[in-house]
Amino acid sequence: MNSLRTAAIIGFGSIGRRHAKILKDLNIFKKIIIVSKQNIKTNYKKLSSIKELKNFQPDYLVICSETHNHLKDLKYLDKNFKDKIILIEKPLFNKFSKFFPKNNKVFISYNLRFHPVINFIKEFCENKKVVYVYSFCGSYLPNWRRNRNYKKSYSSSSIKGGGVLLDLSHEFDYISWIFGRLKINSVFHKKISNLKINSKDILSFTGSSKKSKFIQINLDYISKIPKRFIYVESNNFSIEGDLIKNLIILKNNKKQRIFRFSPGSLEKSYVITHKKILSSSTDHLCDFQQGLMLNKLFDQINQKK
């Protein structure tokens, strides 16, 4: 970590700003560079083109551009830089690609792997049989980004990689990470609300994995009351995990236990992601191959009628 000099963030929307602040607060880098075409004032060194990064040779690169630009940006970086660390904001790409980076280490920012609720469930279920898993994430798209019309965000555009499947793909990542590669049973994936968007605002997925006989994942842009939870059912125990309240309820036939985790666990998960990558500790991280397998699954879901 001590040898790192420069970090670069490609894209400076809400998530790019979050990553920039985290890296600044970590106080690891001497310089943080922003690559953005936006006409904005910032205390960071700002470049208008990714090509200008050649003059700075950053050690750590974070791709936060719109999802449909991830592949183009990664191809450029992998062609023009070598032995760098690259973190791509989830999902990896908007569509599956056979491209594979050859010159740099690449990770995908599925930071919920570092949420204590998800960590608890993964550790507790490691060697246990599970029969049913239900995961839900729902919130109201117009409330997502302050001071920006939701109709102008990439989330509203299917061409730019918007829609609940890619935008809320954390659920597919952590379910696959805990319970194994997902097989599709059925999919309901449409736009059903009156939101002024051309992307899909609801997804109901059912499937299975090696470790669970039945898995259901529901996502939406519609819920006015934000919720993010996971239920795990087995023949011997039940788990309810709330990722907003930072709470686990574990119950078997004899007793119930409640585990409470510190507020701000979601924000801390971003910080831990960066710390892990920069310390070369790859456990829990989503690597390129795992991100690519998720993209293949997403394409299969999109092809379902």
Phi and psi in degrees as GROMACS dihedral restraints (atoms count N, CA, C in turn):
[ dihedral_restraints ]
;  ai    aj    ak    al  type     phi  dphi    fc
    3     4     5     6     1   -65.7    20    10
    4     5     6     7     1   -22.5    20    10
    6     7     8     9     1   -85.8    20    10
    7     8     9    10     1    -6.5    20    10
    9    10    11    12     1   -75.8    20    10
   10    11    12    13     1   134.2    20    10
   12    13    14    15     1  -113.6    20    10
   13    14    15    16     1   -44.6    20    10
   15    16    17    18     1  -133.7    20    10
   16    17    18    19     1   136.0    20    10
   18    19    20    21     1  -116.4    20    10
   19    20    21    22     1   146.5    20    10
   21    22    23    24     1  -129.1    20    10
   22    23    24    25     1   136.2    20    10
   24    25    26    27     1  -118.0    20    10
   25    26    27    28     1   119.2    20    10
   27    28    29    30     1   -95.9    20    10
   28    29    30    31     1   111.8    20    10
   30    31    32    33     1   101.1    20    10
   31    32    33    34     1   130.1    20    10
   33    34    35    36     1  -132.7    20    10
   34    35    36    37     1    47.3    20    10
   36    37    38    39     1   -80.6    20    10
   37    38    39    40     1  -158.7    20    10
   39    40    41    42     1   -61.7    20    10
   40    41    42    43     1   -39.6    20    10
   42    43    44    45     1   -75.3    20    10
   43    44    45    46     1   -34.1    20    10
   45    46    47    48     1   -63.6    20    10
   46    47    48    49     1   -40.2    20    10
   48    49    50    51     1   -63.8    20    10
   49    50    51    52     1   -38.7    20    10
   51    52    53    54     1   -63.4    20    10
   52    53    54    55     1   -46.2    20    10
   54    55    56    57     1   -63.9    20    10
   55    56    57    58     1   -39.7    20    10
   57    58    59    60     1   -61.5    20    10
   58    59    60    61     1   -44.3    20    10
   60    61    62    63     1   -63.9    20    10
   61    62    63    64     1   -42.0    20    10
   63    64    65    66     1   -62.5    20    10
   64    65    66    67     1   -46.1    20    10
   66    67    68    69     1   -65.1    20    10
   67    68    69    70     1   -36.7    20    10
   69    70    71    72     1   -64.6    20    10
   70    71    72    73     1   -44.5    20    10
   72    73    74    75     1   -67.7    20    10
   73    74    75    76     1   -27.5    20    10
   75    76    77    78     1   -68.9    20    10
   76    77    78    79     1   -22.3    20    10
   78    79    80    81     1    57.1    20    10
   79    80    81    82     1    41.9    20    10
   81    82    83    84     1   -99.2    20    10
   82    83    84    85     1   -38.7    20    10
   84    85    86    87     1   -98.1    20    10
   85    86    87    88     1   142.0    20    10
   87    88    89    90     1   -75.0    20    10
   88    89    90    91     1   -28.6    20    10
   90    91    92    93     1  -142.8    20    10
   91    92    93    94     1   138.6    20    10
   93    94    95    96     1  -120.5    20    10
   94    95    96    97     1   125.7    20    10
   96    97    98    99     1  -110.9    20    10
   97    98    99   100     1   138.0    20    10
   99   100   101   102     1  -110.1    20    10
  100   101   102   103     1   132.6    20    10
  102   103   104   105     1  -110.5    20    10
  103   104   105   106     1   113.1    20    10
  105   106   107   108     1  -157.8    20    10
  106   107   108   109     1   141.7    20    10
  108   109   110   111     1   -86.6    20    10
  109   110   111   112     1    -5.2    20    10
  111   112   113   114     1   -66.4    20    10
  112   113   114   115     1   143.2    20    10
  114   115   116   117     1   -88.4    20    10
  115   116   117   118     1    84.0    20    10
  117   118   119   120     1  -129.9    20    10
  118   119   120   121     1   156.7    20    10
  120   121   122   123     1   -96.9    20    10
  121   122   123   124     1   134.3    20    10
  123   124   125   126     1  -151.0    20    10
  124   125   126   127     1   153.6    20    10
  126   127   128   129     1   -81.4    20    10
  127   128   129   130     1    -7.4    20    10
  129   130   131   132     1   -88.5    20    10
  130   131   132   133     1   158.7    20    10
  132   133   134   135     1   -64.9    20    10
  133   134   135   136     1   126.0    20    10
  135   136   137   138     1  -116.9    20    10
  136   137   138   139     1   132.1    20    10
  138   139   140   141     1  -117.3    20    10
  139   140   141   142     1   149.2    20    10
  141   142   143   144     1   -95.6    20    10
  142   143   144   145     1   -10.6    20    10
  144   145   146   147     1  -140.3    20    10
  145   146   147   148     1   143.1    20    10
  147   148   149   150     1   -64.2    20    10
  148   149   150   151     1   -25.0    20    10
  150   151   152   153     1   -65.8    20    10
  151   152   153   154     1   -25.2    20    10
  153   154   155   156     1   -71.2    20    10
  154   155   156   157     1   -13.7    20    10
  156   157   158   159     1   -65.6    20    10
  157   158   159   160     1   -21.0    20    10
  159   160   161   162     1   -56.7    20    10
  160   161   162   163     1   -29.6    20    10
  162   163   164   165     1   -76.2    20    10
  163   164   165   166     1    -9.8    20    10
  165   166   167   168     1  -118.7    20    10
  166   167   168   169     1   -21.1    20    10
  168   169   170   171     1    47.9    20    10
  169   170   171   172     1    62.0    20    10
  171   172   173   174     1   -64.5    20    10
  172   173   174   175     1   150.3    20    10
  174   175   176   177     1   -82.8    20    10
  175   176   177   178     1   -31.2    20    10
  177   178   179   180     1  -132.6    20    10
  178   179   180   181     1   127.2    20    10
  180   181   182   183     1  -123.4    20    10
  181   182   183   184     1   132.8    20    10
  183   184   185   186     1  -120.5    20    10
  184   185   186   187     1   116.1    20    10
  186   187   188   189     1   -90.1    20    10
  187   188   189   190     1   111.4    20    10
  189   190   191   192     1  -122.5    20    10
  190   191   192   193     1    21.2    20    10
  192   193   194   195     1   -71.3    20    10
  193   194   195   196     1   172.2    20    10
  195   196   197   198     1   -60.4    20    10
  196   197   198   199     1   147.7    20    10
  198   199   200   201     1   -53.9    20    10
  199   200   201   202     1   -38.1    20    10
  201   202   203   204     1   -70.4    20    10
  202   203   204   205     1   -10.2    20    10
  204   205   206   207     1   -99.5    20    10
  205   206   207   208     1    -4.6    20    10
  207   208   209   210     1   -57.9    20    10
  208   209   210   211     1   -46.7    20    10
  210   211   212   213     1   -63.1    20    10
  211   212   213   214     1   -46.6    20    10
  213   214   215   216     1   -60.4    20    10
  214   215   216   217     1   -44.7    20    10
  216   217   218   219     1   -65.9    20    10
  217   218   219   220     1   -42.1    20    10
  219   220   221   222     1   -66.7    20    10
  220   221   222   223     1   -41.0    20    10
  222   223   224   225     1   -59.2    20    10
  223   224   225   226     1   -42.7    20    10
  225   226   227   228     1   -63.8    20    10
  226   227   228   229     1   -46.5    20    10
  228   229   230   231     1   -64.4    20    10
  229   230   231   232     1   -42.3    20    10
  231   232   233   234     1   -70.4    20    10
  232   233   234   235     1   -26.0    20    10
  234   235   236   237     1   -78.4    20    10
  235   236   237   238     1   -33.5    20    10
  237   238   239   240     1  -106.9    20    10
  238   239   240   241     1    -6.2    20    10
  240   241   242   243     1  -131.7    20    10
  241   242   243   244     1   156.9    20    10
  243   244   245   246     1  -140.0    20    10
  244   245   246   247     1   141.6    20    10
  246   247   248   249     1    60.2    20    10
  247   248   249   250     1    36.6    20    10
  249   250   251   252     1  -104.1    20    10
  250   251   252   253     1   166.8    20    10
  252   253   254   255     1  -106.3    20    10
  253   254   255   256     1   127.1    20    10
  255   256   257   258     1  -123.2    20    10
  256   257   258   259     1   127.1    20    10
  258   259   260   261     1  -111.5    20    10
  259   260   261   262     1   127.8    20    10
  261   262   263   264     1  -109.0    20    10
  262   263   264   265     1   126.8    20    10
  264   265   266   267     1   -60.9    20    10
  265   266   267   268     1   140.1    20    10
  267   268   269   270     1   -66.0    20    10
  268   269   270   271     1   153.7    20    10
  270   271   272   273     1   -77.8    20    10
  271   272   273   274     1   174.3    20    10
  273   274   275   276     1   -58.5    20    10
  274   275   276   277     1   -60.9    20    10
  276   277   278   279     1  -132.9    20    10
  277   278   279   280     1   168.9    20    10
  279   280   281   282     1   -81.5    20    10
  280   281   282   283     1   -18.5    20    10
  282   283   284   285     1  -144.1    20    10
  283   284   285   286     1   154.9    20    10
  285   286   287   288     1   -60.7    20    10
  286   287   288   289     1   139.9    20    10
  288   289   290   291     1  -137.1    20    10
  289   290   291   292     1   148.1    20    10
  291   292   293   294     1   -84.2    20    10
  292   293   294   295     1    -1.6    20    10
  294   295   296   297     1   -64.1    20    10
  295   296   297   298     1   137.5    20    10
  297   298   299   300     1  -136.5    20    10
  298   299   300   301     1   124.3    20    10
  300   301   302   303     1   -65.0    20    10
  301   302   303   304     1   139.5    20    10
  303   304   305   306     1  -111.4    20    10
  304   305   306   307     1   -20.0    20    10
  306   307   308   309     1  -112.0    20    10
  307   308   309   310     1    -9.2    20    10
  309   310   311   312     1  -140.6    20    10
  310   311   312   313     1   158.9    20    10
  312   313   314   315     1   -85.5    20    10
  313   314   315   316     1   129.0    20    10
  315   316   317   318     1  -125.3    20    10
  316   317   318   319     1   133.0    20    10
  318   319   320   321     1  -129.4    20    10
  319   320   321   322     1   158.4    20    10
  321   322   323   324     1  -113.9    20    10
  322   323   324   325     1   139.0    20    10
  324   325   326   327     1   -82.5    20    10
  325   326   327   328     1    68.4    20    10
  327   328   329   330     1   -93.2    20    10
  328   329   330   331     1    74.7    20    10
  330   331   332   333     1   -70.5    20    10
  331   332   333   334     1   -14.8    20    10
  333   334   335   336     1   -65.2    20    10
  334   335   336   337     1   -13.1    20    10
  336   337   338   339     1   -62.2    20    10
  337   338   339   340     1   -17.8    20    10
  339   340   341   342     1  -106.1    20    10
  340   341   342   343     1    10.3    20    10
  342   343   344   345     1   -78.2    20    10
  343   344   345   346     1   134.1    20    10
  345   346   347   348     1   -60.4    20    10
  346   347   348   349     1   -30.2    20    10
  348   349   350   351     1   -64.9    20    10
  349   350   351   352     1   -45.4    20    10
  351   352   353   354     1   -68.1    20    10
  352   353   354   355     1   -41.1    20    10
  354   355   356   357     1   -59.6    20    10
  355   356   357   358     1   -42.9    20    10
  357   358   359   360     1   -60.3    20    10
  358   359   360   361     1   -47.7    20    10
  360   361   362   363     1   -65.3    20    10
  361   362   363   364     1   -41.7    20    10
  363   364   365   366     1   -61.8    20    10
  364   365   366   367     1   -46.6    20    10
  366   367   368   369     1   -67.6    20    10
  367   368   369   370     1   -41.5    20    10
  369   370   371   372     1   -68.3    20    10
  370   371   372   373     1   -36.0    20    10
  372   373   374   375     1   -92.4    20    10
  373   374   375   376     1     4.7    20    10
  375   376   377   378     1   -50.6    20    10
  376   377   378   379     1   -49.0    20    10
  378   379   380   381     1  -121.2    20    10
  379   380   381   382     1    30.9    20    10
  381   382   383   384     1  -117.7    20    10
  382   383   384   385     1   149.4    20    10
  384   385   386   387     1   -82.2    20    10
  385   386   387   388     1   135.1    20    10
  387   388   389   390     1  -124.6    20    10
  388   389   390   391     1   140.2    20    10
  390   391   392   393     1  -106.7    20    10
  391   392   393   394     1   -25.0    20    10
  393   394   395   396     1  -152.3    20    10
  394   395   396   397     1   134.6    20    10
  396   397   398   399     1  -130.6    20    10
  397   398   399   400     1   132.9    20    10
  399   400   401   402     1  -129.9    20    10
  400   401   402   403     1   124.3    20    10
  402   403   404   405     1  -123.6    20    10
  403   404   405   406     1   138.3    20    10
  405   406   407   408     1  -138.0    20    10
  406   407   408   409     1   137.6    20    10
  408   409   410   411     1  -142.6    20    10
  409   410   411   412     1   120.0    20    10
  411   412   413   414     1  -146.2    20    10
  412   413   414   415     1   137.4    20    10
  414   415   416   417     1  -160.0    20    10
  415   416   417   418     1   168.3    20    10
  417   418   419   420     1   -92.8    20    10
  418   419   420   421     1   115.3    20    10
  420   421   422   423     1   -52.4    20    10
  421   422   423   424     1   -43.4    20    10
  423   424   425   426     1   -60.1    20    10
  424   425   426   427     1   -17.0    20    10
  426   427   428   429     1   -94.5    20    10
  427   428   429   430     1     0.6    20    10
  429   430   431   432     1   -68.8    20    10
  430   431   432   433     1   -48.9    20    10
  432   433   434   435     1  -120.5    20    10
  433   434   435   436     1   119.6    20    10
  435   436   437   438     1   -68.8    20    10
  436   437   438   439     1   145.6    20    10
  438   439   440   441     1    61.0    20    10
  439   440   441   442     1    23.5    20    10
  441   442   443   444     1  -142.3    20    10
  442   443   444   445     1   130.3    20    10
  444   445   446   447     1   -65.9    20    10
  445   446   447   448     1   123.5    20    10
  447   448   449   450     1   -59.2    20    10
  448   449   450   451     1   -27.9    20    10
  450   451   452   453     1   -67.5    20    10
  451   452   453   454     1   -18.0    20    10
  453   454   455   456     1  -101.2    20    10
  454   455   456   457     1     0.0    20    10
  456   457   458   459     1   -84.1    20    10
  457   458   459   460     1   158.8    20    10
  459   460   461   462     1   -64.7    20    10
  460   461   462   463     1   -23.8    20    10
  462   463   464   465     1   -60.1    20    10
  463   464   465   466     1   -27.3    20    10
  465   466   467   468     1   -81.7    20    10
  466   467   468   469     1    -9.9    20    10
  468   469   470   471     1  -115.7    20    10
  469   470   471   472     1   119.2    20    10
  471   472   473   474     1   -67.3    20    10
  472   473   474   475     1   -31.0    20    10
  474   475   476   477     1   -64.6    20    10
  475   476   477   478     1   -35.4    20    10
  477   478   479   480     1   -87.1    20    10
  478   479   480   481     1     3.2    20    10
  480   481   482   483     1    96.3    20    10
  481   482   483   484     1    14.5    20    10
  483   484   485   486     1   -80.1    20    10
  484   485   486   487     1   174.2    20    10
  486   487   488   489     1   113.6    20    10
  487   488   489   490     1   153.9    20    10
  489   490   491   492     1   -64.0    20    10
  490   491   492   493     1   -30.8    20    10
  492   493   494   495     1   -60.8    20    10
  493   494   495   496     1   -49.6    20    10
  495   496   497   498     1   -83.1    20    10
  496   497   498   499     1   -40.4    20    10
  498   499   500   501     1   -62.8    20    10
  499   500   501   502     1   -36.6    20    10
  501   502   503   504     1  -113.7    20    10
  502   503   504   505     1    36.1    20    10
  504   505   506   507     1   -75.6    20    10
  505   506   507   508     1    -4.2    20    10
  507   508   509   510     1   -51.4    20    10
  508   509   510   511     1   -40.7    20    10
  510   511   512   513     1   -61.2    20    10
  511   512   513   514     1   -41.9    20    10
  513   514   515   516     1   -67.2    20    10
  514   515   516   517     1   -35.1    20    10
  516   517   518   519     1   -67.4    20    10
  517   518   519   520     1   -52.7    20    10
  519   520   521   522     1   -71.2    20    10
  520   521   522   523     1   -29.7    20    10
  522   523   524   525     1   -66.0    20    10
  523   524   525   526     1   -43.8    20    10
  525   526   527   528     1   -64.6    20    10
  526   527   528   529     1   -39.0    20    10
  528   529   530   531     1   -64.6    20    10
  529   530   531   532     1   -39.8    20    10
  531   532   533   534     1   -82.9    20    10
  532   533   534   535     1   -44.8    20    10
  534   535   536   537     1  -111.3    20    10
  535   536   537   538     1    -1.4    20    10
  537   538   539   540     1   103.0    20    10
  538   539   540   541     1   169.4    20    10
  540   541   542   543     1   -56.7    20    10
  541   542   543   544     1   133.7    20    10
  543   544   545   546     1   -85.8    20    10
  544   545   546   547     1   138.9    20    10
  546   547   548   549     1  -110.8    20    10
  547   548   549   550     1   138.3    20    10
  549   550   551   552     1   -85.5    20    10
  550   551   552   553     1   134.1    20    10
  552   553   554   555     1  -105.2    20    10
  553   554   555   556     1   -59.8    20    10
  555   556   557   558     1  -146.2    20    10
  556   557   558   559     1   158.4    20    10
  558   559   560   561     1  -142.1    20    10
  559   560   561   562     1   131.7    20    10
  561   562   563   564     1  -118.3    20    10
  562   563   564   565     1   115.0    20    10
  564   565   566   567     1  -143.7    20    10
  565   566   567   568     1    99.9    20    10
  567   568   569   570     1  -149.5    20    10
  568   569   570   571     1   177.3    20    10
  570   571   572   573     1  -104.8    20    10
  571   572   573   574     1   121.4    20    10
  573   574   575   576     1  -125.2    20    10
  574   575   576   577     1   -11.0    20    10
  576   577   578   579     1   -93.1    20    10
  577   578   579   580     1  -177.8    20    10
  579   580   581   582     1   -96.7    20    10
  580   581   582   583     1    14.9    20    10
  582   583   584   585     1   -60.9    20    10
  583   584   585   586     1   141.0    20    10
  585   586   587   588     1   -84.7    20    10
  586   587   588   589     1    70.4    20    10
  588   589   590   591     1  -138.3    20    10
  589   590   591   592     1   160.1    20    10
  591   592   593   594     1  -112.0    20    10
  592   593   594   595     1    10.9    20    10
  594   595   596   597     1   -95.6    20    10
  595   596   597   598     1   168.6    20    10
  597   598   599   600     1   -85.4    20    10
  598   599   600   601     1   133.9    20    10
  600   601   602   603     1  -106.9    20    10
  601   602   603   604     1     1.9    20    10
  603   604   605   606     1  -149.2    20    10
  604   605   606   607     1   144.5    20    10
  606   607   608   609     1  -142.6    20    10
  607   608   609   610     1   130.5    20    10
  609   610   611   612     1  -124.8    20    10
  610   611   612   613     1   115.2    20    10
  612   613   614   615     1  -115.7    20    10
  613   614   615   616     1   136.4    20    10
  615   616   617   618     1  -127.0    20    10
  616   617   618   619     1   143.4    20    10
  618   619   620   621     1  -168.5    20    10
  619   620   621   622     1  -156.3    20    10
  621   622   623   624     1  -153.8    20    10
  622   623   624   625     1   172.1    20    10
  624   625   626   627     1  -149.1    20    10
  625   626   627   628     1   179.1    20    10
  627   628   629   630     1   -62.4    20    10
  628   629   630   631     1   -30.5    20    10
  630   631   632   633     1  -102.0    20    10
  631   632   633   634     1    -5.2    20    10
  633   634   635   636     1  -144.1    20    10
  634   635   636   637     1   131.8    20    10
  636   637   638   639     1   -70.5    20    10
  637   638   639   640     1   -31.0    20    10
  639   640   641   642     1  -144.4    20    10
  640   641   642   643     1   130.1    20    10
  642   643   644   645     1  -131.3    20    10
  643   644   645   646     1   131.6    20    10
  645   646   647   648     1  -125.2    20    10
  646   647   648   649     1   132.1    20    10
  648   649   650   651     1  -128.4    20    10
  649   650   651   652     1   121.9    20    10
  651   652   653   654     1  -117.7    20    10
  652   653   654   655     1   132.2    20    10
  654   655   656   657     1  -133.2    20    10
  655   656   657   658     1   144.8    20    10
  657   658   659   660     1  -157.4    20    10
  658   659   660   661     1   159.3    20    10
  660   661   662   663     1   -98.7    20    10
  661   662   663   664     1     8.5    20    10
  663   664   665   666     1  -104.8    20    10
  664   665   666   667     1   -27.7    20    10
  666   667   668   669     1   -65.1    20    10
  667   668   669   670     1   119.9    20    10
  669   670   671   672     1   -75.7    20    10
  670   671   672   673     1   -23.0    20    10
  672   673   674   675     1  -104.1    20    10
  673   674   675   676     1   104.8    20    10
  675   676   677   678     1   -61.1    20    10
  676   677   678   679     1   134.1    20    10
  678   679   680   681     1  -141.6    20    10
  679   680   681   682     1   142.6    20    10
  681   682   683   684     1  -149.2    20    10
  682   683   684   685     1   108.9    20    10
  684   685   686   687     1  -147.3    20    10
  685   686   687   688     1   168.8    20    10
  687   688   689   690     1  -142.1    20    10
  688   689   690   691     1   134.4    20    10
  690   691   692   693     1  -112.3    20    10
  691   692   693   694     1   137.2    20    10
  693   694   695   696     1  -126.6    20    10
  694   695   696   697     1   124.8    20    10
  696   697   698   699     1  -119.2    20    10
  697   698   699   700     1   134.9    20    10
  699   700   701   702     1  -133.0    20    10
  700   701   702   703     1   179.9    20    10
  702   703   704   705     1   -73.3    20    10
  703   704   705   706     1   -14.6    20    10
  705   706   707   708     1  -117.3    20    10
  706   707   708   709     1   -16.4    20    10
  708   709   710   711     1  -156.3    20    10
  709   710   711   712     1   163.2    20    10
  711   712   713   714     1  -130.0    20    10
  712   713   714   715     1   142.0    20    10
  714   715   716   717     1  -127.2    20    10
  715   716   717   718     1   132.1    20    10
  717   718   719   720     1  -117.4    20    10
  718   719   720   721     1   120.6    20    10
  720   721   722   723     1  -117.2    20    10
  721   722   723   724     1   125.9    20    10
  723   724   725   726     1  -112.2    20    10
  724   725   726   727     1   114.0    20    10
  726   727   728   729     1   -83.5    20    10
  727   728   729   730     1    -9.9    20    10
  729   730   731   732     1   -92.1    20    10
  730   731   732   733     1   -44.0    20    10
  732   733   734   735     1   -82.9    20    10
  733   734   735   736     1    -6.9    20    10
  735   736   737   738     1    56.8    20    10
  736   737   738   739     1    56.8    20    10
  738   739   740   741     1  -139.5    20    10
  739   740   741   742     1   140.5    20    10
  741   742   743   744     1  -123.8    20    10
  742   743   744   745     1   131.2    20    10
  744   745   746   747     1  -114.1    20    10
  745   746   747   748     1   120.7    20    10
  747   748   749   750     1  -117.8    20    10
  748   749   750   751     1   125.3    20    10
  750   751   752   753     1  -138.0    20    10
  751   752   753   754     1   137.3    20    10
  753   754   755   756     1  -123.9    20    10
  754   755   756   757     1  -166.6    20    10
  756   757   758   759     1   -67.1    20    10
  757   758   759   760     1   -20.4    20    10
  759   760   761   762     1  -103.7    20    10
  760   761   762   763     1   -37.4    20    10
  762   763   764   765     1  -152.7    20    10
  763   764   765   766     1   165.8    20    10
  765   766   767   768     1  -123.5    20    10
  766   767   768   769     1   136.6    20    10
  768   769   770   771     1  -125.2    20    10
  769   770   771   772     1   144.2    20    10
  771   772   773   774     1  -119.9    20    10
  772   773   774   775     1   131.1    20    10
  774   775   776   777     1  -118.1    20    10
  775   776   777   778     1   124.6    20    10
  777   778   779   780     1  -111.7    20    10
  778   779   780   781     1   135.2    20    10
  780   781   782   783     1  -113.2    20    10
  781   782   783   784     1   162.5    20    10
  783   784   785   786     1   -65.6    20    10
  784   785   786   787     1   146.3    20    10
  786   787   788   789     1   -59.6    20    10
  787   788   789   790     1   153.6    20    10
  789   790   791   792     1    80.4    20    10
  790   791   792   793     1    16.4    20    10
  792   793   794   795     1   -62.8    20    10
  793   794   795   796     1   -33.9    20    10
  795   796   797   798     1   -65.5    20    10
  796   797   798   799     1   -47.8    20    10
  798   799   800   801     1   -62.1    20    10
  799   800   801   802     1   -39.8    20    10
  801   802   803   804     1   -64.2    20    10
  802   803   804   805     1   -29.1    20    10
  804   805   806   807     1   -65.2    20    10
  805   806   807   808     1   -31.8    20    10
  807   808   809   810     1   -66.2    20    10
  808   809   810   811     1   -44.6    20    10
  810   811   812   813     1   -61.7    20    10
  811   812   813   814     1   -45.7    20    10
  813   814   815   816     1   -62.7    20    10
  814   815   816   817     1   -38.7    20    10
  816   817   818   819     1   -55.9    20    10
  817   818   819   820     1   -50.0    20    10
  819   820   821   822     1   -62.8    20    10
  820   821   822   823     1   -44.0    20    10
  822   823   824   825     1   -61.0    20    10
  823   824   825   826     1   -42.4    20    10
  825   826   827   828     1   -61.7    20    10
  826   827   828   829     1   -48.6    20    10
  828   829   830   831     1   -61.4    20    10
  829   830   831   832     1   -45.1    20    10
  831   832   833   834     1   -74.5    20    10
  832   833   834   835     1   -15.6    20    10
  834   835   836   837     1   -99.0    20    10
  835   836   837   838     1     6.1    20    10
  837   838   839   840     1    62.8    20    10
  838   839   840   841     1    24.5    20    10
  840   841   842   843     1   -98.8    20    10
  841   842   843   844     1   105.1    20    10
  843   844   845   846     1   -93.2    20    10
  844   845   846   847     1    -2.8    20    10
  846   847   848   849     1   -63.9    20    10
  847   848   849   850     1   140.8    20    10
  849   850   851   852     1    79.3    20    10
  850   851   852   853     1   -17.6    20    10
  852   853   854   855     1   -74.9    20    10
  853   854   855   856     1   150.3    20    10
  855   856   857   858     1   -89.4    20    10
  856   857   858   859     1   112.7    20    10
  858   859   860   861     1   -86.0    20    10
  859   860   861   862     1   176.9    20    10
  861   862   863   864     1   -60.5    20    10
  862   863   864   865     1   -43.7    20    10
  864   865   866   867     1   -61.3    20    10
  865   866   867   868     1   -41.7    20    10
  867   868   869   870     1   -65.7    20    10
  868   869   870   871     1   -40.5    20    10
  870   871   872   873     1   -63.6    20    10
  871   872   873   874     1   -36.8    20    10
  873   874   875   876     1   -68.1    20    10
  874   875   876   877     1   -39.0    20    10
  876   877   878   879     1   -64.7    20    10
  877   878   879   880     1   -36.8    20    10
  879   880   881   882     1   -63.6    20    10
  880   881   882   883     1   -41.6    20    10
  882   883   884   885     1   -61.0    20    10
  883   884   885   886     1   -37.1    20    10
  885   886   887   888     1   -64.9    20    10
  886   887   888   889     1   -41.0    20    10
  888   889   890   891     1   -63.3    20    10
  889   890   891   892     1   -42.7    20    10
  891   892   893   894     1   -62.1    20    10
  892   893   894   895     1   -38.9    20    10
  894   895   896   897     1   -64.4    20    10
  895   896   897   898     1   -39.4    20    10
  897   898   899   900     1   -64.2    20    10
  898   899   900   901     1   -40.1    20    10
  900   901   902   903     1   -63.7    20    10
  901   902   903   904     1   -42.3    20    10
  903   904   905   906     1   -65.5    20    10
  904   905   906   907     1   -25.2    20    10
  906   907   908   909     1   -82.8    20    10
  907   908   909   910     1   -13.3    20    10
  909   910   911   912     1   -72.4    20    10
  910   911   912   913     1   137.8    20    10
